[in-house]
Amino acid sequence: MTTPTEALTLLEKAGTAQARKAHARHGVTRRMYGVSPAACRAIARKIGCDQTLAATLWVSGNHDARVLATLIADPGAIDAATLDRWVADCDNHLIADAVSELVARAGAAKQLAERWSRDLGEWRSAIGWSVVGLLAATPGGPDDDWFRAFLPVMTETIHLRPNRTRHCMNGALIAIGLRSAALQKDALRVAGRIGAVQVDHGETGERTPPAASAIAAGAATRKEAAARATEAAVAKPPPTPPPAEAPAAAAAAGTLAAVVREPATRQASATGRAKPPASRAAQPSAARPARPSAARPAARGSGLKAAGTKVPAAAKPAAKKPATAKRVAPKPAGRKPARTVAAARQSPAKRAARRAVPRKPAAKKAAPRPIASKPAAKKAAPRAAARKAQPKGPPGKKAPAPRRRARP
């Protein structure tokens, strides 16, 4: 069981600054943690239904705690007096919508909706009309006459009610028009008289749709959904019945089994005790039961004819045609066998035409290029060698030029 402190701790951990800004735009001025509706529903699923904890959370005064209280409260255990106190504490449409969903599931929803819808206060009357719309959208519940009684009130007073009450009355009119075909005609007539409903939503981005167009669009959507469901039901194939057994084979198998069991039954009645069944190998060929897949004709002179039971004659098996050897074309002399599966499957004419085409000679491979080697170092000329070998003179003087040899 979750304590109030633990519940508030869960709400505080789930709060965000972005949700606090959004709640402020929707008119929330009380203390709050800033818990989104999805996170609040997740916490409610974790806690479960707890009416005592719901009452404690509502008294805390925190906005998120009160929204959580409407989600975990027990609709069957909460009384009308408690709901009246909770409605009196509502001061924005977020908490008013949460209380409306709780009241619609309570047992006194009809009486509270009738009483609160006539109230002149904004939030109490808005909750009353929201409950009327929720009951109209729920299958079952009140009959069409109960909803039809609210239509004249809408026609006369919708433009005179407070801001949020006008929005809830317009939503209730749309829900009543989509409840049944009979109410749809009456709701469309009232929507034509009312016209557009002006509601100030501030900075929330919400809007109040025209009732006539909303009813027509909702009816078209439901009609399309019903047509798709009908097409799916027609296109679904019927269930296939189980395959029936062959009557001839079943009759033959039952007859043979009865004939085989008859001698054993007679012997058991004569001796006073049942004889254990013999193995299949020890049974004679005439006493073995036939397989139910195919009935075979009984052999001549067997015990079946002596028993006086008629055995249906099985159809003779069709004579099998003698197997003929496949003709294989002889391989031409001097030819190599086909090397591929595709060539082997070709007809002789195609193979002959293919062989008649002259083949192109194979391209000669280019000779590899030799690897270039480094050129050998050139030998020094004898003249330069002699010049290098000659000793140099003293510094400052030029070395004497080498003497040239006279030619003979």
KEKE-3310 file (N, C-alpha, C; in steps of 0.2 Angstrom, whole numbers, plus 5000, padded with zeros to 4 digits):
npx = (5004:5003:5009:5004:5015:5025:5018:5018:5031:5034:5027:5034:5047:5043:5040:5042:5050:5045:5032:5026:5026:5017:5005:5003:5000:4987:4980:4982:4985:4989:5000:5011:5019:5022:5018:5016:5001:5003:5013:5007:4996:5004:5009:4997:4993:5003:5001:4987:4969:4964:4954:4955:4968:4967:4958:4966:4976:4969:4966:4978:4980:4989:4991:4994:4993:4980:4975:4980:4973:4960:4962:4965:4954:4940:4926:4915:4914:4915:4905:4891:4892:4906:4910:4904:4911:4923:4921:4918:4930:4937:4946:4951:4952:4959:4959:4945:4941:4947:4940:4927:4928:4930:4917:4908:4910:4905:4891:4881:4880:4870:4861:4869:4874:4862:4859:4871:4872:4862:4867:4873:4887:4903:4913:4907:4895:4901:4907:4896:4890:4900:4900:4888:4891:4901:4894:4885:4894:4898:4895:4879:4871:4861:4845:4839:4829:4833:4844:4839:4832:4840:4843:4834:4838:4851:4849:4843:4851:4864:4873:4872:4879:4894:4911:4919:4909:4901:4910:4910:4896:4895:4903:4896:4884:4889:4893:4881:4874:4882:4878:4867:4856:4844:4845:4855:4849:4841:4851:4858:4849:4847:4861:4861:4853:4860:4873:4889:4900:4907:4922:4934:4950:4962:4980:4981:4980:4969:4953:4935:4926:4914:4898:4889:4897:4906:4898:4894:4907:4911:4901:4903:4916:4913:4904:4913:4922:4913:4910:4923:4925:4915:4919:4931:4926:4919:4928:4936:4941:4930:4930:4939:4932:4936:4946:4937:4936:4940:4926:4926:4938:4937:4926:4930:4941:4935:4927:4936:4943:4933:4930:4943:4943:4933:4935:4944:4936:4926:4934:4938:4925:4922:4932:4932:4941:4951:4961:4978:4984:4992:5008:5013:5021:5018:5005:4994:4995:4982:4975:4980:4976:4971:4979:4972:4974:4974:4963:4965:4961:4954:4962:4960:4951:4953:4949:4940:4929:4923:4918:4906:4905:4903:4915:4920:4924:4940:4946:4955:4972:4979:4987:5005:5015:5028:5044:5053:5069:5079:5083:5099:5109:5122:5139:5149:5163:5180:5177:5177:5170:5156:5160:5153:5137:5127:5131:5130:5116:5111:5104:5108:5109:5112:5124:5132:5131:5137:5150:5154:5157:5171:5185:5192:5209:5220:5225:5242:5253:5261:5278:5288:5294:5311:5320:5326:5343:5356:5367:5384:5398:5408:5424:5438:5446:5462:5470:5464:5467:5480:5482:5477:5486:5498:5509:5505:5511:5520:5511:5502:5508:5505:5502:5513:5509:5505:5517:5516:5516:5527:5522:5526)
npy = (4994:5011:5025:5042:5051:5044:5044:5057:5059:5052:5059:5071:5068:5065:5077:5091:5105:5110:5104:5112:5125:5123:5119:5131:5139:5134:5139:5135:5139:5134:5126:5115:5101:5099:5088:5077:5072:5058:5053:5054:5045:5034:5033:5031:5019:5011:5013:5009:5006:5016:5023:5029:5034:5043:5053:5059:5064:5073:5083:5088:5099:5101:5103:5092:5081:5081:5078:5065:5059:5059:5049:5037:5035:5026:5023:5017:5018:5031:5044:5055:5067:5069:5071:5083:5092:5091:5096:5109:5114:5115:5125:5127:5121:5109:5101:5101:5093:5081:5078:5076:5064:5055:5057:5052:5039:5035:5029:5039:5047:5051:5059:5069:5075:5081:5090:5098:5103:5113:5123:5140:5143:5143:5132:5121:5120:5117:5105:5097:5097:5091:5078:5074:5073:5063:5052:5051:5046:5034:5017:5009:5014:5028:5030:5036:5046:5052:5060:5067:5077:5087:5094:5105:5114:5117:5124:5136:5142:5141:5152:5161:5156:5154:5155:5143:5134:5135:5129:5115:5112:5113:5102:5091:5091:5087:5074:5068:5069:5059:5047:5039:5036:5041:5052:5059:5066:5075:5082:5088:5097:5106:5110:5118:5128:5134:5138:5144:5143:5154:5154:5158:5152:5157:5155:5142:5135:5127:5123:5126:5116:5118:5111:5105:5102:5093:5083:5077:5073:5064:5054:5050:5044:5034:5026:5022:5015:5004:4999:4994:4984:4975:4972:4965:4954:4948:4945:4935:4919:4904:4892:4877:4861:4846:4833:4820:4802:4789:4781:4767:4761:4763:4755:4742:4740:4740:4729:4718:4719:4715:4702:4696:4697:4689:4674:4674:4679:4670:4659:4664:4665:4652:4646:4654:4664:4677:4676:4680:4692:4687:4689:4699:4693:4679:4677:4670:4673:4675:4679:4691:4709:4720:4734:4751:4760:4755:4743:4726:4712:4697:4681:4666:4653:4656:4660:4670:4668:4657:4662:4668:4682:4695:4703:4718:4720:4725:4738:4733:4735:4746:4741:4742:4751:4744:4749:4759:4760:4775:4783:4786:4797:4792:4796:4806:4801:4805:4816:4827:4825:4834:4848:4856:4858:4864:4863:4850:4848:4852:4851:4839:4845:4859:4857:4853:4864:4873:4868:4870:4883:4893:4894:4908:4912:4910:4924:4930:4931:4945:4948:4948:4963:4968:4970:4986:4989:4997:5009:5004:5011:5023:5021:5031:5043:5040:5051:5060:5052:5052:5066:5067:5060:5067:5076:5090:5107:5119:5130:5144:5143:5138:5122:5113:5111:5095:5086:5083:5069:5066:5062:5047)
npz = (5000:4995:5003:5007:5007:4999:4987:4984:4982:4971:4962:4962:4957:4944:4939:4927:4920:4908:4908:4919:4913:4903:4911:4917:4906:4904:4915:4928:4944:4956:4968:4961:4953:4940:4931:4918:4909:4904:4912:4924:4923:4922:4935:4942:4938:4944:4957:4959:4963:4976:4987:5000:5000:4989:4994:5003:4995:4988:4998:5000:4991:4981:4963:4954:4963:4965:4952:4951:4962:4956:4947:4954:4963:4969:4959:4963:4976:4980:4986:4983:4990:4993:4980:4977:4985:4979:4966:4969:4973:4961:4949:4936:4919:4917:4929:4930:4919:4923:4935:4929:4921:4931:4938:4928:4928:4940:4951:4953:4942:4932:4940:4945:4934:4929:4939:4940:4927:4926:4934:4938:4939:4932:4932:4939:4931:4919:4921:4923:4910:4903:4909:4903:4890:4890:4895:4884:4874:4879:4876:4879:4895:4898:4890:4873:4875:4887:4884:4873:4880:4884:4873:4869:4880:4876:4864:4868:4879:4876:4871:4881:4892:4903:4898:4898:4900:4888:4879:4883:4882:4868:4865:4871:4863:4851:4854:4857:4845:4838:4844:4840:4826:4826:4836:4829:4819:4826:4833:4823:4818:4829:4830:4818:4821:4832:4827:4825:4839:4851:4859:4871:4872:4876:4877:4874:4862:4859:4851:4847:4838:4825:4828:4818:4807:4814:4818:4806:4800:4810:4808:4795:4796:4805:4797:4786:4794:4797:4785:4781:4790:4787:4774:4777:4784:4774:4765:4772:4771:4772:4786:4782:4780:4789:4780:4772:4775:4764:4758:4753:4757:4771:4774:4770:4778:4791:4789:4787:4800:4808:4804:4807:4821:4825:4826:4837:4847:4848:4853:4865:4872:4873:4881:4892:4895:4889:4875:4874:4862:4848:4841:4826:4818:4821:4817:4804:4787:4781:4792:4796:4799:4786:4780:4782:4772:4759:4752:4750:4739:4746:4748:4738:4745:4758:4776:4775:4766:4771:4783:4780:4777:4767:4757:4750:4734:4729:4718:4703:4702:4690:4675:4674:4663:4653:4657:4647:4639:4639:4625:4619:4611:4600:4604:4593:4584:4588:4594:4608:4624:4631:4641:4650:4659:4652:4639:4637:4638:4626:4609:4596:4584:4587:4594:4583:4575:4583:4584:4571:4569:4567:4579:4587:4586:4600:4609:4609:4622:4628:4628:4643:4650:4650:4666:4669:4671:4681:4673:4670:4678:4670:4664:4669:4658:4651:4651:4660:4671:4672:4674:4687:4694:4694:4704:4714:4713:4722:4734:4727:4714:4698:4692:4682:4665:4658:4648:4631:4622:4608:4592:4583)
capx = (5000:5007:5008:5004:5022:5028:5015:5020:5038:5034:5025:5039:5052:5041:5039:5047:5049:5041:5025:5024:5024:5010:5000:5002:4996:4980:4976:4984:4989:4990:5006:5012:5026:5023:5018:5012:4996:5005:5017:5002:4993:5008:5010:4991:4993:5008:4997:4981:4963:4964:4950:4958:4974:4964:4955:4972:4980:4965:4966:4985:4980:4993:4987:4996:4991:4973:4974:4981:4967:4954:4963:4965:4948:4935:4920:4909:4915:4915:4898:4889:4894:4913:4911:4902:4916:4929:4919:4918:4937:4940:4947:4954:4948:4962:4956:4938:4940:4949:4934:4922:4929:4928:4910:4905:4910:4901:4884:4876:4882:4865:4858:4874:4874:4856:4859:4876:4871:4858:4871:4876:4894:4907:4916:4902:4891:4905:4908:4890:4889:4906:4898:4883:4895:4905:4889:4883:4900:4899:4889:4874:4869:4854:4841:4839:4825:4836:4849:4835:4829:4845:4844:4831:4842:4857:4846:4840:4855:4872:4876:4872:4883:4901:4916:4921:4903:4899:4914:4907:4889:4896:4905:4890:4880:4892:4893:4874:4873:4885:4876:4862:4854:4838:4848:4859:4844:4839:4857:4860:4844:4849:4867:4860:4850:4865:4878:4896:4900:4913:4925:4941:4955:4969:4986:4982:4980:4963:4948:4929:4923:4906:4894:4886:4902:4909:4894:4894:4913:4911:4896:4906:4921:4910:4902:4919:4925:4909:4911:4929:4924:4911:4923:4935:4922:4917:4935:4939:4938:4927:4935:4939:4930:4941:4945:4933:4940:4938:4921:4927:4943:4935:4922:4934:4945:4931:4924:4942:4944:4927:4931:4948:4941:4927:4938:4947:4930:4923:4938:4938:4919:4922:4937:4930:4946:4953:4967:4982:4985:4998:5012:5011:5025:5015:4999:4994:4994:4975:4972:4982:4972:4974:4980:4966:4976:4972:4960:4967:4956:4956:4965:4955:4952:4955:4944:4935:4924:4920:4914:4900:4905:4905:4920:4919:4930:4944:4948:4961:4977:4981:4993:5010:5018:5035:5049:5057:5076:5080:5087:5104:5112:5129:5144:5153:5170:5185:5175:5178:5163:5154:5163:5148:5130:5123:5133:5127:5109:5110:5102:5114:5110:5115:5131:5135:5132:5142:5157:5156:5160:5179:5187:5197:5216:5221:5230:5248:5255:5267:5284:5289:5299:5317:5321:5332:5349:5360:5373:5390:5402:5413:5431:5441:5450:5469:5472:5462:5470:5487:5482:5476:5492:5503:5509:5504:5517:5520:5505:5503:5510:5501:5505:5515:5505:5509:5520:5513:5521:5527:5519:5531)
capy = (5000:5017:5031:5049:5054:5040:5046:5064:5059:5050:5065:5076:5065:5065:5084:5094:5112:5111:5103:5117:5130:5121:5120:5138:5142:5132:5142:5132:5144:5131:5122:5109:5098:5099:5081:5077:5067:5051:5051:5054:5039:5028:5032:5028:5011:5008:5013:5005:5009:5017:5028:5033:5038:5048:5058:5062:5068:5079:5088:5092:5105:5101:5101:5086:5077:5081:5074:5058:5057:5057:5042:5031:5035:5021:5026:5014:5019:5038:5047:5062:5073:5070:5074:5090:5095:5091:5100:5116:5116:5116:5132:5127:5116:5103:5097:5100:5087:5075:5076:5074:5057:5051:5057:5048:5032:5034:5027:5044:5051:5055:5064:5074:5079:5085:5095:5103:5107:5119:5128:5146:5144:5141:5125:5116:5118:5114:5098:5094:5096:5086:5072:5072:5071:5057:5047:5049:5043:5027:5012:5008:5019:5031:5030:5042:5051:5056:5064:5072:5082:5092:5098:5112:5119:5120:5129:5142:5145:5140:5158:5165:5153:5156:5153:5135:5130:5135:5124:5109:5111:5111:5095:5087:5091:5083:5067:5066:5068:5053:5042:5035:5039:5046:5058:5063:5071:5081:5086:5092:5102:5110:5113:5123:5134:5137:5141:5144:5145:5158:5152:5160:5147:5160:5153:5135:5132:5123:5127:5123:5115:5118:5105:5102:5098:5088:5077:5074:5070:5058:5049:5047:5040:5027:5023:5019:5009:4998:4996:4990:4978:4971:4969:4960:4948:4944:4942:4930:4912:4900:4887:4871:4855:4840:4829:4814:4796:4786:4776:4760:4759:4762:4749:4736:4740:4738:4722:4714:4719:4711:4695:4694:4697:4684:4668:4675:4680:4663:4655:4667:4663:4644:4644:4658:4669:4680:4674:4685:4693:4684:4694:4700:4688:4673:4677:4668:4678:4676:4682:4698:4714:4724:4742:4755:4764:4752:4737:4721:4707:4691:4676:4661:4647:4659:4659:4675:4666:4652:4665:4671:4689:4698:4707:4722:4718:4731:4739:4730:4740:4747:4738:4747:4751:4742:4754:4759:4763:4781:4783:4791:4798:4790:4801:4806:4799:4810:4822:4827:4825:4841:4850:4859:4855:4868:4860:4843:4848:4855:4846:4837:4850:4865:4856:4853:4871:4877:4866:4872:4890:4893:4897:4913:4909:4913:4930:4929:4935:4949:4945:4952:4968:4966:4975:4990:4989:5004:5009:5003:5017:5024:5022:5037:5043:5040:5058:5063:5049:5055:5073:5067:5056:5071:5080:5097:5111:5123:5134:5150:5142:5134:5116:5113:5107:5089:5086:5079:5064:5067:5056:5045)
capz = (5000:4995:5008:5004:5006:4993:4981:4982:4980:4964:4958:4962:4953:4937:4937:4923:4919:4902:4910:4923:4909:4900:4916:4918:4901:4905:4920:4934:4948:4963:4969:4956:4952:4933:4929:4912:4909:4903:4918:4930:4922:4924:4942:4945:4937:4949:4964:4959:4966:4983:4989:5006:4997:4984:4998:5006:4990:4986:5003:5000:4988:4975:4957:4952:4968:4964:4946:4953:4966:4952:4943:4959:4967:4967:4957:4966:4984:4982:4987:4980:4994:4991:4973:4977:4988:4974:4961:4972:4973:4954:4947:4930:4915:4918:4935:4929:4915:4927:4939:4925:4919:4937:4939:4923:4930:4946:4950:4953:4936:4929:4944:4946:4928:4928:4943:4939:4921:4927:4939:4934:4940:4926:4933:4940:4925:4913:4923:4922:4903:4901:4910:4898:4884:4891:4895:4877:4870:4881:4874:4885:4899:4898:4884:4869:4878:4892:4880:4869:4885:4885:4867:4870:4884:4872:4859:4872:4883:4875:4870:4887:4898:4904:4893:4897:4899:4881:4875:4886:4879:4861:4865:4873:4857:4846:4857:4857:4838:4836:4848:4837:4820:4828:4839:4824:4815:4831:4835:4817:4818:4835:4828:4813:4825:4836:4823:4828:4847:4852:4866:4872:4874:4878:4873:4874:4856:4858:4847:4848:4832:4823:4829:4812:4803:4818:4818:4799:4799:4814:4805:4789:4799:4807:4791:4783:4798:4797:4778:4781:4794:4783:4768:4780:4786:4768:4762:4776:4769:4777:4788:4778:4784:4789:4775:4774:4773:4758:4760:4751:4761:4778:4775:4769:4784:4796:4788:4789:4807:4812:4803:4811:4828:4826:4829:4844:4852:4849:4857:4872:4875:4874:4886:4898:4896:4883:4873:4872:4855:4845:4837:4819:4814:4822:4814:4797:4782:4780:4798:4797:4796:4780:4781:4780:4767:4753:4753:4745:4739:4750:4744:4737:4750:4765:4780:4775:4763:4775:4788:4777:4776:4760:4757:4744:4729:4728:4711:4701:4700:4683:4673:4673:4657:4654:4657:4641:4640:4636:4619:4620:4605:4601:4603:4587:4585:4587:4598:4616:4628:4633:4648:4654:4659:4647:4632:4637:4637:4619:4604:4592:4579:4590:4595:4577:4573:4587:4583:4564:4569:4568:4585:4586:4589:4607:4609:4612:4628:4627:4632:4649:4648:4655:4671:4668:4676:4681:4669:4673:4679:4664:4666:4668:4652:4653:4651:4666:4676:4672:4677:4694:4697:4694:4710:4713:4714:4728:4733:4723:4707:4694:4691:4675:4660:4656:4641:4626:4618:4601:4588:4579)
cpx = (5004:5005:5007:5011:5026:5024:5017:5027:5038:5032:5030:5045:5050:5039:5044:5045:5044:5033:5022:5022:5018:5005:4998:4998:4988:4976:4977:4988:4991:4998:5006:5019:5027:5023:5014:5006:4998:5009:5012:4998:4997:5009:5003:4991:4998:5004:4991:4975:4964:4960:4953:4964:4972:4961:4961:4975:4976:4965:4973:4985:4984:4989:4988:4993:4983:4971:4975:4976:4961:4955:4963:4959:4944:4929:4914:4909:4914:4907:4897:4892:4902:4914:4909:4907:4922:4927:4919:4925:4941:4940:4951:4951:4952:4960:4949:4937:4942:4943:4928:4922:4928:4920:4906:4905:4907:4894:4879:4877:4876:4862:4863:4874:4868:4856:4865:4875:4867:4861:4873:4883:4898:4909:4911:4897:4895:4906:4902:4889:4895:4903:4892:4886:4898:4900:4886:4888:4901:4893:4885:4872:4862:4851:4842:4835:4828:4841:4845:4832:4834:4846:4840:4835:4848:4854:4845:4846:4863:4876:4876:4876:4890:4905:4917:4914:4900:4903:4911:4900:4890:4898:4900:4885:4883:4892:4885:4872:4876:4883:4872:4860:4848:4840:4852:4855:4842:4845:4859:4855:4846:4856:4866:4857:4855:4870:4885:4896:4907:4916:4932:4945:4961:4975:4987:4982:4973:4958:4941:4926:4916:4903:4892:4892:4906:4905:4894:4901:4913:4907:4899:4912:4918:4907:4907:4922:4920:4909:4918:4929:4920:4915:4928:4932:4920:4923:4938:4936:4935:4931:4934:4937:4936:4940:4941:4937:4936:4933:4923:4933:4941:4931:4925:4938:4941:4928:4930:4943:4939:4928:4937:4947:4936:4930:4940:4941:4927:4927:4938:4931:4919:4927:4935:4935:4948:4960:4972:4984:4992:5002:5010:5015:5021:5009:4999:4993:4987:4972:4974:4977:4975:4974:4974:4968:4974:4969:4962:4962:4959:4958:4960:4956:4953:4949:4939:4929:4920:4916:4908:4899:4907:4910:4920:4925:4933:4945:4954:4966:4978:4987:4999:5013:5025:5039:5053:5064:5076:5085:5093:5108:5120:5134:5148:5160:5174:5183:5176:5171:5162:5157:5158:5141:5126:5124:5130:5120:5107:5108:5108:5115:5113:5122:5135:5136:5137:5149:5159:5159:5167:5180:5192:5204:5217:5226:5236:5250:5261:5273:5286:5295:5305:5318:5327:5337:5352:5366:5379:5394:5407:5420:5434:5446:5458:5472:5471:5465:5477:5488:5481:5482:5497:5503:5508:5510:5516:5514:5507:5506:5506:5505:5507:5511:5509:5511:5516:5518:5521:5525:5525:5530)
cpy = (5006:5022:5037:5052:5050:5043:5053:5064:5056:5055:5070:5074:5065:5072:5086:5101:5114:5110:5109:5123:5129:5121:5127:5142:5140:5134:5139:5137:5141:5128:5116:5107:5098:5092:5080:5071:5060:5049:5050:5047:5033:5027:5029:5021:5008:5008:5009:5009:5010:5023:5032:5037:5044:5054:5062:5066:5074:5085:5091:5098:5106:5099:5094:5080:5076:5077:5067:5055:5055:5050:5036:5030:5029:5024:5023:5015:5027:5040:5053:5068:5074:5073:5081:5094:5096:5096:5108:5118:5117:5123:5132:5121:5109:5099:5096:5094:5081:5073:5073:5067:5053:5051:5052:5041:5030:5032:5033:5049:5055:5060:5070:5078:5083:5091:5100:5106:5113:5124:5134:5147:5140:5134:5120:5115:5115:5107:5094:5092:5091:5079:5069:5070:5064:5051:5045:5046:5036:5023:5010:5014:5022:5030:5036:5048:5056:5061:5069:5078:5088:5097:5105:5117:5122:5125:5136:5146:5145:5147:5162:5162:5155:5153:5146:5131:5130:5129:5117:5107:5109:5104:5090:5086:5087:5075:5064:5065:5061:5047:5037:5039:5043:5052:5062:5068:5077:5085:5090:5098:5108:5114:5119:5129:5138:5141:5140:5146:5148:5156:5155:5155:5150:5157:5146:5131:5127:5127:5123:5122:5116:5112:5101:5098:5093:5082:5073:5071:5064:5052:5046:5043:5033:5023:5019:5014:5003:4995:4992:4984:4973:4968:4964:4954:4944:4941:4936:4923:4908:4895:4880:4865:4850:4836:4822:4808:4793:4781:4769:4758:4758:4756:4743:4735:4737:4731:4717:4713:4715:4704:4692:4693:4691:4678:4669:4676:4674:4659:4657:4665:4656:4643:4648:4663:4671:4678:4680:4686:4690:4690:4694:4694:4681:4672:4674:4674:4680:4680:4689:4703:4718:4731:4746:4759:4762:4745:4732:4715:4701:4686:4670:4656:4650:4658:4665:4673:4661:4656:4668:4678:4691:4703:4711:4721:4725:4731:4736:4736:4740:4744:4743:4746:4749:4748:4753:4763:4770:4780:4788:4791:4796:4796:4801:4805:4805:4816:4822:4828:4833:4842:4853:4856:4858:4865:4853:4842:4850:4849:4844:4842:4856:4863:4856:4860:4875:4875:4868:4879:4890:4897:4902:4910:4913:4919:4928:4934:4939:4947:4950:4957:4967:4972:4979:4990:4996:5003:5008:5010:5017:5024:5028:5037:5043:5047:5061:5059:5051:5062:5072:5064:5061:5075:5087:5101:5115:5128:5141:5149:5137:5127:5116:5108:5100:5089:5081:5075:5066:5060:5054:5046)
cpz = (5000:5000:5004:5002:5000:4987:4979:4980:4973:4960:4957:4957:4945:4935:4932:4922:4913:4904:4914:4919:4905:4904:4917:4913:4901:4911:4927:4938:4955:4963:4964:4955:4944:4930:4923:4913:4909:4909:4924:4929:4924:4931:4945:4943:4942:4956:4964:4962:4973:4985:4995:5004:4993:4988:5001:5001:4988:4992:5003:4996:4982:4969:4955:4956:4967:4958:4948:4957:4962:4948:4948:4963:4964:4965:4961:4974:4985:4982:4983:4983:4993:4984:4973:4980:4983:4968:4963:4972:4966:4952:4940:4926:4915:4923:4934:4925:4918:4931:4935:4923:4925:4939:4934:4924:4937:4946:4950:4947:4933:4933:4945:4940:4927:4933:4942:4932:4921:4932:4934:4935:4934:4927:4934:4934:4919:4915:4922:4914:4900:4903:4906:4892:4884:4892:4888:4873:4873:4879:4880:4888:4898:4891:4880:4872:4883:4889:4876:4874:4885:4878:4867:4874:4880:4867:4862:4875:4882:4874:4876:4893:4898:4899:4892:4897:4892:4877:4877:4883:4872:4860:4866:4867:4852:4848:4856:4850:4835:4840:4844:4831:4821:4831:4834:4821:4820:4833:4829:4817:4823:4833:4823:4816:4829:4832:4826:4835:4848:4859:4866:4875:4876:4874:4873:4867:4854:4854:4848:4841:4831:4824:4823:4808:4807:4818:4811:4798:4803:4811:4799:4791:4801:4802:4787:4787:4797:4790:4778:4785:4790:4777:4771:4782:4780:4765:4766:4773:4774:4780:4784:4782:4784:4783:4777:4772:4767:4760:4759:4756:4768:4779:4774:4775:4790:4795:4790:4796:4811:4810:4807:4818:4830:4829:4836:4849:4853:4854:4864:4875:4877:4880:4893:4899:4890:4882:4871:4865:4853:4841:4830:4815:4815:4819:4807:4793:4781:4786:4800:4795:4791:4783:4778:4774:4760:4754:4748:4745:4743:4745:4743:4742:4757:4769:4779:4771:4767:4781:4786:4777:4769:4761:4750:4740:4728:4720:4709:4700:4693:4681:4672:4666:4657:4653:4651:4642:4636:4630:4620:4613:4605:4600:4597:4589:4584:4591:4605:4619:4630:4640:4652:4654:4654:4640:4632:4636:4630:4615:4600:4587:4581:4592:4589:4574:4577:4586:4576:4564:4571:4575:4583:4589:4596:4606:4612:4617:4626:4631:4638:4647:4653:4660:4669:4673:4676:4677:4672:4673:4673:4667:4664:4662:4655:4654:4658:4672:4677:4676:4685:4698:4698:4700:4709:4715:4721:4728:4730:4716:4704:4692:4683:4671:4658:4649:4637:4623:4611:4597:4584:4572)
residu = (MET:THR:THR:PRO:THR:GLU:ALA:LEU:THR:LEU:LEU:GLU:LYS:ALA:GLY:THR:ALA:GLN:ALA:ARG:LYS:ALA:HIS:ALA:ARG:HIS:GLY:VAL:THR:ARG:ARG:MET:TYR:GLY:VAL:SER:PRO:ALA:ALA:CYS:ARG:ALA:ILE:ALA:ARG:LYS:ILE:GLY:CYS:ASP:GLN:THR:LEU:ALA:ALA:THR:LEU:TRP:VAL:SER:GLY:ASN:HIS:ASP:ALA:ARG:VAL:LEU:ALA:THR:LEU:ILE:ALA:ASP:PRO:GLY:ALA:ILE:ASP:ALA:ALA:THR:LEU:ASP:ARG:TRP:VAL:ALA:ASP:CYS:ASP:ASN:HIS:LEU:ILE:ALA:ASP:ALA:VAL:SER:GLU:LEU:VAL:ALA:ARG:ALA:GLY:ALA:ALA:LYS:GLN:LEU:ALA:GLU:ARG:TRP:SER:ARG:ASP:LEU:GLY:GLU:TRP:ARG:SER:ALA:ILE:GLY:TRP:SER:VAL:VAL:GLY:LEU:LEU:ALA:ALA:THR:PRO:GLY:GLY:PRO:ASP:ASP:ASP:TRP:PHE:ARG:ALA:PHE:LEU:PRO:VAL:MET:THR:GLU:THR:ILE:HIS:LEU:ARG:PRO:ASN:ARG:THR:ARG:HIS:CYS:MET:ASN:GLY:ALA:LEU:ILE:ALA:ILE:GLY:LEU:ARG:SER:ALA:ALA:LEU:GLN:LYS:ASP:ALA:LEU:ARG:VAL:ALA:GLY:ARG:ILE:GLY:ALA:VAL:GLN:VAL:ASP:HIS:GLY:GLU:THR:GLY:GLU:ARG:THR:PRO:PRO:ALA:ALA:SER:ALA:ILE:ALA:ALA:GLY:ALA:ALA:THR:ARG:LYS:GLU:ALA:ALA:ALA:ARG:ALA:THR:GLU:ALA:ALA:VAL:ALA:LYS:PRO:PRO:PRO:THR:PRO:PRO:PRO:ALA:GLU:ALA:PRO:ALA:ALA:ALA:ALA:ALA:ALA:GLY:THR:LEU:ALA:ALA:VAL:VAL:ARG:GLU:PRO:ALA:THR:ARG:GLN:ALA:SER:ALA:THR:GLY:ARG:ALA:LYS:PRO:PRO:ALA:SER:ARG:ALA:ALA:GLN:PRO:SER:ALA:ALA:ARG:PRO:ALA:ARG:PRO:SER:ALA:ALA:ARG:PRO:ALA:ALA:ARG:GLY:SER:GLY:LEU:LYS:ALA:ALA:GLY:THR:LYS:VAL:PRO:ALA:ALA:ALA:LYS:PRO:ALA:ALA:LYS:LYS:PRO:ALA:THR:ALA:LYS:ARG:VAL:ALA:PRO:LYS:PRO:ALA:GLY:ARG:LYS:PRO:ALA:ARG:THR:VAL:ALA:ALA:ALA:ARG:GLN:SER:PRO:ALA:LYS:ARG:ALA:ALA:ARG:ARG:ALA:VAL:PRO:ARG:LYS:PRO:ALA:ALA:LYS:LYS:ALA:ALA:PRO:ARG:PRO:ILE:ALA:SER:LYS:PRO:ALA:ALA:LYS:LYS:ALA:ALA:PRO:ARG:ALA:ALA:ALA:ARG:LYS:ALA:GLN:PRO:LYS:GLY:PRO:PRO:GLY:LYS:LYS:ALA:PRO:ALA:PRO:ARG:ARG:ARG:ALA:ARG:PRO)
# end
